Amino acid sequence: MREEIIISGRMNPNIDPYLHIWHWQIPLYLFLGGLAAGILFFSAYNHVTGKEEKYRAASYISTLIVPLLLVFGLFSLFLDLKHKMYFWRLYTTIKLESPMSWGAWVLMLVTPLSFILAAINLKKVFPGWKWKYPLMQTLDDFFENYRRTIAWILVVAAPILGIYTGILFSAFNARPLWNTSILGPLFLVSGLSTGAAVNILFSKDHAERLAFTRIDLVLIGIELFLITHMFMGFMASTQVQIDSAKLFLGGPYTAQFWVLVVMLGLVIPAFLEILELKKFKIPAIVPAGLVLMGGLILRFILTNAGQMSRWLY
Amino acid sequence: MRYAMAIDTKKCVGCSDCVVACQTENHVPIGYCRDWVVEVMDGTYPQLEMEIRSERCNQCGNAPCVRCCPTGASHFEEGGLVLVTADKCIGCGACIQSCPYDARYSHPDGHVDKCTFCNHRVEVGGKPACVEACPTKCMYFGDLDDPGSDVSKVLKTRKSKTLIPEAGTEPYLYFLI
């Protein structure tokens, strides 16, 4: 038997007894950022491949909420900072080895583009849209000429934003649960899946809904594969990663993860989507809502459980 | 120059004087600490073995906290010390997540704080407060590049270990065993 205790009484707030320095702000941002990346990717992809009129909701309507998602997400990140008045230091440095520095700069690129995209899409969503100020109309006309350029940038930048949300975690060797490169693809696919869910919600066109239902089904399949693969990797790894996997295999996060994320967030929506493709009538809000909820809870659970996983010594 | 510390687990009695000395010297806010004492009990009675360690930041040679800091607030200083520049720190918590030793904490003022090996004392030729205060003289501090320093000498004659070297952090806090 081996027992280790701190006898000098260390109780640093948010560090002991379990690390919990990242609260709700981080997983909320990861969700909003991933969702924004998903919506932007589908819209940009439609523009690049010339399908923007075929899938109007994905190309135009959904993009209107992206600036809101990103602003809320960024505000949430800002709330997480403990030394808030120094936040601008992020933008006086470029540190290639720091994922957070990458994230800050990618957001600096994607956020303004999302505003521009939403602004030039307003007239597509609301026919007869008139800007109140002539300057706005001039800007609208100006950026309209660059619609394809913006799409090409976003088709690359949006996946980087989506993948970054996972890389942020996987770069921490000290938290064995996060220290797997699967998290990048997993969060990207989950973000795309939530983006597809929003497109299903916003679309009034049956064909578009079915198209995104099919896409979502494939994405859920990939997510289930990645989750399985992640646990296989953990169980074949070092003791610290085996222990971190056990948080989900009998440990305190078992029920939350398998019931709320895997069953309610992936398996059941996938089942409902299959029924829909088989021409059953399923209200779109149910599978789409479950996918969104699953994506949010996945990030909350991974944030909390990751901070609980640690090295033994 | 490479500063390092060696702590004799055979001489340490776990009195926590190092903790109090640090808190006093560095004005560590109440309820926080930069160093702490761990007691490890191995085996079952009557075959018991005990090890006592005074732990702190390992001033790693390959510091994950320096790598992940988005603003460069966590950085290497002369002698390999890992330090935090408070007015560059945004308090994002990334370095706290990255430390396998949980040696960092969020200071009530917002920035991140941790052991500095008492840089302000070392610069002027002194020793860290914990080393100075230790009543059993179980701590050795100095420059590893200087073969005549306390820490070099003791590491030459005694067996030692570092904590979680397998994490690849290259720690410079040695424990004599």
Boltz contact constraints between the chains, C-beta under 6 A:
constraints:
  - contact:
      token1: [A, 1]
      token2: [B, 44]
      max_distance: 6.0
  - contact:
      token1: [A, 2]
      token2: [B, 42]
      max_distance: 6.0
  - contact:
      token1: [A, 3]
      token2: [B, 41]
      max_distance: 6.0
  - contact:
      token1: [A, 4]
      token2: [B, 38]
      max_distance: 6.0
  - contact:
      token1: [A, 4]
      token2: [B, 40]
      max_distance: 6.0
  - contact:
      token1: [A, 5]
      token2: [B, 39]
      max_distance: 6.0
  - contact:
      token1: [A, 6]
      token2: [B, 36]
      max_distance: 6.0
  - contact:
      token1: [A, 6]
      token2: [B, 38]
      max_distance: 6.0
  - contact:
      token1: [A, 7]
      token2: [B, 14]
      max_distance: 6.0
  - contact:
      token1: [A, 7]
      token2: [B, 37]
      max_distance: 6.0
  - contact:
      token1: [A, 7]
      token2: [B, 39]
      max_distance: 6.0
  - contact:
      token1: [A, 8]
      token2: [B, 16]
      max_distance: 6.0
  - contact:
      token1: [A, 8]
      token2: [B, 19]
      max_distance: 6.0
  - contact:
      token1: [A, 8]
      token2: [B, 36]
      max_distance: 6.0
  - contact:
      token1: [A, 8]
      token2: [B, 37]
      max_distance: 6.0
  - contact:
      token1: [A, 10]
      token2: [B, 33]
      max_distance: 6.0
  - contact:
      token1: [A, 10]
      token2: [B, 36]
      max_distance: 6.0
  - contact:
      token1: [A, 12]
      token2: [B, 32]
      max_distance: 6.0
  - contact:
      token1: [A, 12]
      token2: [B, 105]
      max_distance: 6.0
  - contact:
      token1: [A, 15]
      token2: [B, 102]
      max_distance: 6.0
  - contact:
      token1: [A, 15]
      token2: [B, 105]
      max_distance: 6.0
  - contact:
      token1: [A, 21]
      token2: [B, 93]
      max_distance: 6.0
  - contact:
      token1: [A, 21]
      token2: [B, 96]
      max_distance: 6.0
  - contact:
      token1: [A, 22]
      token2: [B, 93]
      max_distance: 6.0
  - contact:
      token1: [A, 81]
      token2: [B, 90]
      max_distance: 6.0
  - contact:
      token1: [A, 81]
      token2: [B, 91]
      max_distance: 6.0
  - contact:
      token1: [A, 81]
      token2: [B, 92]
      max_distance: 6.0
  - contact:
      token1: [A, 82]
      token2: [B, 91]
      max_distance: 6.0
  - contact:
      token1: [A, 82]
      token2: [B, 106]
      max_distance: 6.0
  - contact:
      token1: [A, 82]
      token2: [B, 110]
      max_distance: 6.0
  - contact:
      token1: [A, 83]
      token2: [B, 89]
      max_distance: 6.0
  - contact:
      token1: [A, 83]
      token2: [B, 90]
      max_distance: 6.0
  - contact:
      token1: [A, 83]
      token2: [B, 91]
      max_distance: 6.0
  - contact:
      token1: [A, 83]
      token2: [B, 110]
      max_distance: 6.0
  - contact:
      token1: [A, 83]
      token2: [B, 111]
      max_distance: 6.0
  - contact:
      token1: [A, 86]
      token2: [B, 90]
      max_distance: 6.0
  - contact:
      token1: [A, 87]
      token2: [B, 90]
      max_distance: 6.0
  - contact:
      token1: [A, 89]
      token2: [B, 71]
      max_distance: 6.0
  - contact:
      token1: [A, 89]
      token2: [B, 88]
      max_distance: 6.0
  - contact:
      token1: [A, 89]
      token2: [B, 90]
      max_distance: 6.0
  - contact:
      token1: [A, 90]
      token2: [B, 70]
      max_distance: 6.0
  - contact:
      token1: [A, 93]
      token2: [B, 71]
      max_distance: 6.0
  - contact:
      token1: [A, 93]
      token2: [B, 72]
      max_distance: 6.0
  - contact:
      token1: [A, 95]
      token2: [B, 70]
      max_distance: 6.0
  - contact:
      token1: [A, 97]
      token2: [B, 67]
      max_distance: 6.0
  - contact:
      token1: [A, 98]
      token2: [B, 68]
      max_distance: 6.0
  - contact:
      token1: [A, 98]
      token2: [B, 70]
      max_distance: 6.0
  - contact:
      token1: [A, 100]
      token2: [B, 70]
      max_distance: 6.0
  - contact:
      token1: [A, 100]
      token2: [B, 94]
      max_distance: 6.0
  - contact:
      token1: [A, 101]
      token2: [B, 70]
      max_distance: 6.0
  - contact:
      token1: [A, 172]
      token2: [B, 97]
      max_distance: 6.0
  - contact:
      token1: [A, 172]
      token2: [B, 98]
      max_distance: 6.0
  - contact:
      token1: [A, 173]
      token2: [B, 64]
      max_distance: 6.0
  - contact:
      token1: [A, 174]
      token2: [B, 98]
      max_distance: 6.0
  - contact:
      token1: [A, 174]
      token2: [B, 99]
      max_distance: 6.0
  - contact:
      token1: [A, 174]
      token2: [B, 100]
      max_distance: 6.0
  - contact:
      token1: [A, 311]
      token2: [B, 100]
      max_distance: 6.0
  - contact:
      token1: [A, 311]
      token2: [B, 164]
      max_distance: 6.0
  - contact:
      token1: [A, 313]
      token2: [B, 163]
      max_distance: 6.0
  - contact:
      token1: [A, 313]
      token2: [B, 164]
      max_distance: 6.0
